[in-house]
Amino acid sequence: MKELTWKTIQQASKMLKLVGHPVRLRIIEALEQKSQTVSNLIKRIGLPQAVISKHLKILRENGVVNSDVQKQFRVYHIAYPNVLNILNCVRQHGKK
C-alpha cells in the first residue's frame, strides 16, 4: 500500500475528530438515508433543539452537511458522502 502523506493524515485526523462526537455521529446516521428537518432530528435523536442546531452548525461549517429551504423548513442532508464510510467503519466495529 502507498504510504499516507502528512497532509492526508492531518485531514483525516480533523475529519475523525469532527465526526467522533456522539451527537454528530447520530446526526450523520439520521441523514444517511434521507434529508431531515431540525424537528425530525430532534424527534429521532431525542435531544433539545439547541444541541442539535449547535452540532448541525459545526457539521455545516466543515462541509459535512448542507441545507436547503423547502417551504418554511430548513432541510439538512449529507454534503460529503465519504463521511458515510466512517459510519460504516463504526458499524463494522460494533459487530465484533
Secondary structure by P-SEA (a helix, b strand, c coil): cccccaaaaaaaaaaaaaaccaaaaaaaaaaccccccaaaaaaaacccaaaaaaaaaaaaaaccbbbbbcccbbbbcccccaaaaaaaaaaaaaac
